Amino acid sequence: MKSTSNYKMPAFMSRMSFEKQETLLKLFILVFCMVLSFATRLFSVLRFESVIHEFDPYFNYRTTRFLAEEGFYSFHNWFDDRAWYPLGRIIGGTIYPGLMVTSAVIYRVLNLFNLTIDVRNVCVFLAPLFSSLTTIVTYHLTKELKDTGAGLVAAAMISIVPGYISRSVAGSYDNEGIAIFCMLLTYTLWIKSVKTGSVFWAALCALAYFYMVSSWGGYVFLINLIPMHVLALMVTGRFSHRIYVVYTTVYCLGTILSMQISFVGFQPVQSSEHMAALGVFGLCQIYAFVEYVKSRLSQQYFDVLSRAALLLIGAVVTIVGAVLSATGKIAPWTGRFYSLLDPSYAKNNIPIIASVSEHQPTTWSSFYFDLQMHVFMFPVGMYYCFSKLTDANIFIILYGVTSLYFSGVMVRLMLVLAPVMCILSGIGISSVLNTYMRNLDINRPEKKGKKGDSDSSYPIRNEIATALVMLMTFFLITYTFHCTWVTSEAYSSPSIVLSARSGDGGRIIFDDFREAYYWLRHNTDEDAKVMSWWDYGYQITAMANRTILVDNNTWNNTHISRVGQAMASTEDKAYEIMRELDVNYVLVIFGGLTGYSSDDINKFLWMVRIGGSTHEGRHIKETDYYTPQGEFRIDRDGSPTLLNCLMYKMCYYRFGKVYTEAGKPTGYDRVRNAEIGNKDFELDVLDEAYTTEHWLVRIYKVKDLDNRGL
């Protein structure tokens, strides 16, 4: 029977060998994944505009603009007198400059070729660009672990996984936007060097590690995971001269390079977070020396020497470590590192860390929301890695287990888990499809009555294979729809511009933040000092160009505590603090009119906790702001301490006369769903300077002291 199909292969493909056709198909799939990765992150630009998101990215944008305009020398020596008044901040020595340098280099190169583009647009589109490069790195890493098919699946997975998109959408100009690329590149080169034992690949791995160190503080995870891999190879008897060469090269070269970053300095040889890498490096040297001695001595002499040397070295290491720790030469673990090992540590000891939403533990629903089918395919990929243990597979198993733990402790680290989820899912999906596609026989003729036509030990092989392939296809289709929906609805809304749906389905835009910042920029003195909670510090300096007391760097807990004390105190006590800090304006965020829940009233208890965490704020007790029944209420049954504090009065000033919902009394808070308890009051030490259209941002001017000479 002749085929009815009229399809003809293009002439250029018919002249190509099968291997070249396969290579062309792989290239097409990878390019498609790169384009998809870039395009799916543009929802926010298409719906709103090319704008920077969130809070931290505004500091990164401001410093990048300074670097592009003034040059690296001025940037490295920049003292910012508009931050942390009256202390200021040394910018070059307190940041990871990789993100800013990358953007500035791209900006300069584009302008060198007369492609004029604003620095802001480079910053907005940098994360989608690097996400495209991440798909390529993911492909090569997974290919090193298994094969090309698994690499293509993993690349397609990571291009749209929500756990990674949450930090790499257009406008999300944060360190993580390039750090995940750097991390996976380092892992890829590490696996390559482990397989080959080549100093060349190890040196490239060290360079990639240096780029990672310059970009994100999360490099500590990386420099602990690689030594853990080497230690696991030692324990399992897989350690060899090949591993010794590459780890020694990576550690020595990587440590020297990382110490060139001013913010890192001597931490790689002084801080506790880096001691695991140093310890494994020492073990490698001891192991190599022992092997050399063993080859030169008889077994009897070697046993005697090894026992004596083990006791001596153990005693020396213990004593030296204890002395260095006691004298402070080895710095103790930081609070953030402790909070990873003990999730309750920050809540009990460092409220400033616990107050950050991205430092909260991850809920079960968040895992499915950010990973979808990876939750189910992750164990499948782990099974296939365990079933064929290699040096590379041991590494990816360690990566998967450790990142799974840390992502459960801190929701921010879901970003570190997402890539390994995609890699292991890619291995699992590829292996399952390879297994069952071989059993799939769609052209099998029905032959009844003849024995031996089917395998009696596997009677319904074709049916089972068909069901598994269809199930996997269904999973992949739902994964695509889920990722697109999550990206569109949850991760593509810039916090600087808010939107909501009206009753008729239309979209309402709330642009109050930029309205308030531009009012500050054009209606206040250039040397005006603005007091606000630390969340908004970066945005005020970047958009309003005004001096602020505290910002998102949160390096000085005492200074932030002082601001918290002012917000939690009565007007007269708060006035003393504001005069002490030379405050001219106070800015608060209020969502009671629009229903915006991330306002300062909902953050107020953290201001109380942080304000009362220092000696000067010991009089501030959290229990004073609750009702006798232990409730935090803003209505007439609320605590008198709360109803008369400065934050309450700044948020609800004149609000008692406003109708917010039909059928509700005046002063009805749409976030707390309650009528405020203190309506009729006047401000004694502040004057209302400006309130935005939807009351989201309220700015007050601090009154001058009375002229006692009159």
N, C-alpha and C positions, 0 to 999 in steps of 0.2 A: 504493500500500500504506500502511495506517495504522500509525503507530508504536505499539508495544506498551508503551512507557514511560509510567508514571503520574506521573513527576516533574513538579512544578509549581514554578516560581520563586516565592519568597515575594512577597507582595503589595507590600511596601515597596520591594523591589528592582525590581519591574516598573515602578514609577512613577519610578525613577531613570534618568537618562541614562547612556549608555555610559561617559562620562568619570567620572561619579560612582561607577559600579560599579567602574571600574578603580582609582580612588582608594581606595575601601573595601577592595578586595583588597590593594593595596599596604600599607595601614595594618594589615590583619590579618596579613600576612606579617611586617612589622616588629615588631609586638607579639609574635608567636609567637617570633621570633628573640630578642627581649629576654628573654622568659620562659625560653626554652631556655638562653640564655647564663647566666642566674642559677641555674636549677635544676641544670644539669649540674655546677656547682661545689660542690654540697652533699653529695657523697659522704662526705667526711670527717666532717661534722657528723652525718650519719645513722648512720655506722658507729661513731664514737667519741663525741664530744660537742662542744659549742661551745667550742673551745680554740684558742689561738694556736699557730701552727706555727713551726718552724725556730728560728733564733737572733736575727737582727736584729729581727724583729717584736716580741720581748719588750722591747727598748729603746723601740721606737715606742709600744708599749702603755703602758709605764710613764710616758713623757713625756706621752702623751695624757691619761692619768688625772690627772697633775699639772696639766695645762692646764685640764681640765674642772673640777677642784676648786678650784684656786687663782687662775685667771684668767690673761690673757695677759701682764700686766705682770710678775707673779711668775715666769711661765714664761720670759719673755724674759731675765730677770735671774737665773735659777736657776744657782747654783753647786753642782754635785753632788759632795759630799765622799765618796760611797760608791764612786766610780769612780777608777781609776788612782791608788790610794794610793801615796805620800803627795801626789801632784800635784793630784788632783782634776780636774774638767772643767767649763768654762763651757758650759752646754747651749744657751742661746739663740744664741750666736755660732758654734756648730760643727755645726749641723744645717740641713736644709732643712725648714722648718716647715709646708709645705703639707699634708702628710698629717695631721698632728696637728690643725691648725686646721680642716680639713675635717671630721674626725670630731667634734671638740668642738662645731662649729657644728650639725651634725646632731643631736648629743646634746642640746644646749640647745634647739633648735627642737622636738624631739619632747617634751621635758619641758615646754616652754611650752604645748603642747596636751594636757598631762596624759597623755602616752603614756610611762609609766615604763619605761625600758629601761636596763640596765647598760651602762657604757662599754665593757666587754669585748665585749658582743654587737654593739655598733656597730662596733668594730674588726674582729670576725670576719667580718661580712657586708658590710663596705665594698667590698672588692675585687669580689665578685660583683655588687654594685649598679653599680659603675662599669663593669664589663664589659658590662652591659646598655646603658649609655649609649654605650659604645664602638661597639656595633653600629649605633646610629643615626648616629653621626659617620662611620663607615665607609661607610654607605649614601650619605650626602650627598657625601663625598669622591669615591667612585667614580662617582656620578651626575654630578659636575662634570667628571670625566675622560672619561666615555663616555655612558651613558644610565641610565635607571631600572632596566632589566633587569639590567645588570651590577652596579648598586648593591645590588639585592636579593640577588643571588648572593653578592657579597662579604660582605654583612651576615650571611647564613646561614653562610658559611665561617668568619668570625672568631668567631662565637658558640661554636664548639666546637673550634677549632684547638688542639692540645696545646701548641704553642710559646708561646701566650699564656696558656693555662690553668695552665701550670706556675707562673706567678707571680700568679695571681688566683683561686685556689681559696679557699673559705671558711676563714678562719684565717690566710691568707697576708697578714698585715698589714705589707706593705712598700711602699716608695715607688713601686715599679713598678706597684702595683695601681691607682693613679690617674694615673701618669705617661703611660701609653700613651694613655689618653683625652685628656690634655692635649696630647700630641704630635700626635695625629691631628686634634684640634680646631684646633690652630695651622696645620697643613698645609691643612685645609679652608678656613679663613679666608684663608690666603695665596693659594690658587688662586682663590678668589672675588675677592679684591682685585686679583690679576693680570689676571683677565678683565675686570673692570669699571673698574679704575683709580681706584677710589673711596677717598677718605681715610677714610670711615666704616668700610669693611671692613678697611682697613689698621690702623686704631686698635683694632678688635676683635681682629685678629690679634696685635697687640702685647700686649693684655690677656691673651689666651690664652697667649702666650709667657711673660708674667710668672707666670701660674699654673704653667706648666711649670717655670720656674726655681725657684719656691718648693717644688717637689715632688721633684725628682730631679736629680742631677748630670749625668745623660745629656742635659741641655739643650744641652750643648756640641755634640753631634751635630747638633742642630736649627739652632743659630746658625751652623754651618758649611755645612749643606746649602742653606739659603736663599740665602746669598751665592754659593755654587757655581752655583745655578740662574740667578741674575742674571748671573754671569760667562759662563755658557753662552749665555744670550740675547744678550749682547754679541758673543761670538765668532761666533755664527751669524747676526748681522745682524738679530736680532729685538728688540733693545732699542729702547724708545720712551719718550716722555714719560710714558706710563701706568705703565711699570715704574719709572721714576725716582721718581715721586710715591709709589707704594706702598712701595718699598723704603726710601726716605728716612724715611717716616713710621714704618714698622715698626722700623727700626734705632734711630732717635732715641728714640722713645717706649719701645720695648722695653728699650733699654739703660738709660735713666733709671729705669724701673720695676724692672729686675732688680737694680740697685745698691741698692735699698732692703732687699734680703735681707742680713742681717748676715754670713752665711757667704760670700756672694758679694762684697760690698763693691765695691772698685774693680777687681776682676779683669777686667770687660769692656773696660777701657781700658788694662790693664797686663799681662795674661798673654798668652802666645804663642798659647794655644788660641783666643783671641778676635780675633787680629790679622787673620785672613782677612775677617771681617765688617767690620772697620774699614777694611781696604784696599779692599774692593769699594765701601764707602760713599764713600771718597775718589775712586775711579774714576768713580763715578756723577756726582760733582760736577764732576770734570774733563771728563767727556763732555758734560755739559749746558753747561758754560762754552764748550767748544770749538764746540759746535753754535751757540751764540749768536754767538761771534766770527765763525764761518764765514759766518753770515748777514749780517754787517756789513762784511766785507772781500772784496776780490777774491781769486780763486784764487791768483794769484801771491804776493801779500802773505801770504795765509794759509799757503801752503806754507813760506815763510821763517820765519814766526813759529812754526809748529807744530814745525819741526825744532829751533829754538833752545829753545823751551819744554820739549820732550821731554827734551833733554839736561840742562837746568837742573833740572827737577823730578826726573828720575831720580837725579841726583847728590845733590840735597838729601835725598830720601827715603832713599837709601842711607846717607849720612853720619849723619842723625838717627837712623835705626834702629840703626846700629852703636853710636853713642854711648849711646843709651838702654839697649841690651842690655848694653853693657860696664859701665854704672853701676848696673845692676840695676833700672832703672825699668820695663823690660819683663821680667817673670818668665819663666824658661825653661819648657819643657814639663814637665809632671809625669811621674812614673814610669809611671803608668797610661796616659797618652797615648802615651809612647814605646813601651810594650808593644803598643799597637794598631798602630803603624807597623812595629815590629820584634818579632815574637813571641818571639824569644829574649832580648830585653833584660831582662825581669823575672827570668828563670831565672838569667842570668849576673850580674845586678847587684843585684836587690832580691828576695831570697828570700821576704820577707813577702808580697809580691804573688803570686809564683808558687805559694805554698803554698795559696792559696785555690782550691778545686776549681772554682768557677764562672769562674775566670780561665784555665782550661786551654783549649787549642785544641779545636775541635769535630770530632768524628769523622764520617765519611761516614754511618754508621748513625744518628747523632743527627739528621741532616737529615731522613732518611726517617721516623724515629720521631716527630719533632715536627711534621712538615709533610705527610707522606704524599703525596697526589696533587698537592700544590702544587709538588713537585719537578719534575713533568712539565708542569704547566700554566703555570708561571712563564714559561718561554721562549715559550709560545704568546701569553700576554698581552703580553710584550715585543715580539713580532713585530707584533701589531696596533697597538701604540703607535708603533712605528717606521714602520709603513705609512701612518700619518696623523699626522705630527708637528705638534703644536701647542705653545704655551707650557706648557700644563698637562701634556701628555704628556712633554715634556722633563724636567719636574720629577720625575714618577713614575719615569722611566727612571733618572735620577740617584739617586733614593732607593733603587731596587731594586739597582743595581750597588754602591753604597757599603755598604749594609746587608748585602749578600751577602758582601762582603769582610770586614767587621768581625765578622760572626757566625762566619766561619771562623777568625778569630784568637782569639776569646774566646766560649766557649759561653754565657755569660750574655747576650750580645747577640743570641742567637736570638730573644729577646723583641722586639727592634727589627725583625728580619727578618720575623717572622710576619705583622704587619699588611699589609706591602707584598706579601707572597706571596699573601695572601687577595685583595687588591685586583686584582693582575695576573691571578691565576687567575680571579677573577670576570669580568674583561674578556675573558679567553680563552674561558672556558666559555660566556659569553653570546654572544660572536661566533660561535663554532663552532655552537652550537645555532640561532642566528638564520639562519646560512648554510644549514645542512642541513635545518632544519625547513621551509624554503621549497621544498626539493626533495622533501619527503616527501608522497606522494600515496596515502593509505591507501584511498581510495574509487575509485581509477582502474579502470574496467572493462577487461576483456581484449578487445581487438579485434584479431583476427588477419586477415591477408590484406590489410590496407589500408596503403598507404604514407603516410608523413607523420605517423603516430600518435606517433612518438617522435623525439627529436633524435638524428640520426646521430652527432653529435660527442660525445654523452653518452648512450650506449645503455643503461646500467644506473644511471641517476641515482637512481631510487627505492630500489634495493637498497643502493647505497652510503650514501645518506642514512639508511636504516633501520639499517644496521650502525653508523654513527657515532653516531647517537642512542642506540642500545642500549649501545654501548661507554661513552658518557659517563654514561649511567644507572648502569651497573655501577660505574664509578669513584666516583660520588657515593654509592652504597649502601655500598661498601667503606670509603669515607672516613668515613661515619657510624659504622660499627661500629668502625673503628680508633680514632677519636677517643674514643668512649665507653669502649673497653677501656683505652686509655692513661690517660685521666682517672681511671678507677676504680682501676686497679691500680698505676700509677706515681706519680701526682701527688696522691693523696688520702689520704696517710698522714702524719700529723703526726709530726715527729721527736721530740717530747717524749713521745709514747706509741707504743711499738712493738708490732707484732703478728707472729705466726708461725702456721704450720699444724702441728698435731700429727699423729701417725701415723694417727689415725682421721679426719683431715680437719677436726677442730675447730679453733677459733681460740684462740690463747694470747696474752694481753695482758701486756706488760712495761711496768709503770708505775714503773720504778725512778728515773727522773729526778725526777719530782715527789716521790716518796718521800724521796729524798736532800735535795732543797731544803727540804722541809717539816721534815725532821729538823734541818737547819741553822737554820731559822727559830725552832724551838721549844727547841733544846737547846744553843745557843751564846749567848755574850754579844752584846749589840746592837752593840758596837764591835769585834767579832771580825773579823780580816782573813783572807781566804781566798785562797790561791794555787792557780791552775789554769791550764791553757793558755787562750789568749785566746778560743777558740771558745765557751766556756761562760760568759764574763763577764756578758753581758747577761741570761742566764737566772738566774744567781745573784743579781744585784742586784734583778731584778724579782720573783722567786719566793721567794728566801731572805731578801731585804732585808739582805744583809750586804756589807761592804766588800770590794772585789776589787782586785787589783793591775793587771790588764790585761783588756781586753775587745775586742769585735769592731770597735771604731773604728780600732784599729791605727795611731794617729797617732804614737806614740812608739816607734820601732824599738829604741832603746836599752833601754827598760824591758822590752819583750817579750823582747829578747835576754837580759836578766838572768834572767828566769824560765826561758828555755830553758837557760841555763847551769846553773841549779839542778837542773833535771830530768835533764841529761846528765852531771852530776858524781857523784862518790862521796858517801857520806852525810856525811862530815866537811866536805867543801868546800861541799856543798849547805846544810848547817846554818849555815855562816857567812853565806851569802847570805840564807837565810830569817830569821836574826836581824837582819841588816842592814835587811831590808824589813819587820820587825815582823810576820812571818807567824805566825798562830795555828793555822790548819788548811790542809791540802793536799787537794785533790780531784782524783781521776783517773777516767777512764772506761776500763773494761776489758771486752772482749767475748769473752774466751777460753772462758768457760763457756757462753754462749748462742749464740756464733757471730756476734756483732755486729761487723762488719768495720770500722766507722768509729770505732775506739777509739784510745787514745793510743799504743799500741805501733805501730800502723800510721801514726800521725802523727809518730812519734818522730824520724825522720830530718830532718823539717822543723824540729823543736826544736833539733837539732844544728846544722843549717845556719844558722838564725837566731841561735842562741846564739854561734856562732863568727864571726858577721859583724861584730862590733864589737871594739874594741881590748881590752876587758876579757876577752873570750872567745876571744882568739886562740889559746889553748892547746887549745881544743876542735877536733879535726880529724875530719871525717866518716869518713875512711879507718880511724880507730881502732875504729870500731864495725862494721866488716866483717871477715869471715874473711880469711885470706891469699889465698883464691881469689876474693875480691871479693863474697862473699855476705852478706846480712843474715839471720842465723839466731839463733833464740832457744833452740836445743837445746844439748846439751853441746859441740857443735863451734862454738858461737858465740863471738864475740870476748869475752875476759875484761873488756874495758872496758864492753861492753854488759851483760854478766851481773852486773856489780857497781855499775851506776849507780842513782841514786835512782828513776828512772821504772820500771825493770825490777823493782826490789824492791817498790815500792808496788803494782804490778799483780799480781805473782806471790806476794805474801806469803800463806802458808798454802795456796796453790794446789797445791803439791806433794803434798798429802794428799787431794786431791779427785779422785773418779772422774767423768769427764765423758761418756764413751761406753763402751758395752759392748765388751769385748774390747780396750780400750786401757788403758795403764798410768795410774797417778795422775799428775796434772799435765799431762794432754794438752790442748793448746791447740787448740780447734776452729776458730779462724780461721786460724792459721798451720799447722795440721795437723802438729804436732810436739810431742814431749814436752819440757818445759822443761828447761834444762840446769842451773839453779841452784835446787834445791828446799829444802834444809835451811839456812835462814838466819834470823836474828833481826834486827829493826830496832833500831838504836842510838839514833837521834835522834828517832824518831817512835813514837807509840802509835796502834794502830788504834782509831778512834773509832766508825766505823759503816760497815757494808757492806750494801748493799741486797739484797733477796730473791734476785735473779738475778745478783748480783755485778757488775752493770753500772756502778754508781757506788761508789767506795771513798773514804772520808774518813779522814784521819789527823790527829792532833793533834801539834803540834810540842812536844817536851819543853822544859821550862824549864831554864835553866842550873843547874849544880850549885851548891849552897850551900857555898861554900868556907870559911865561918866555922865549920862543924861539924867 
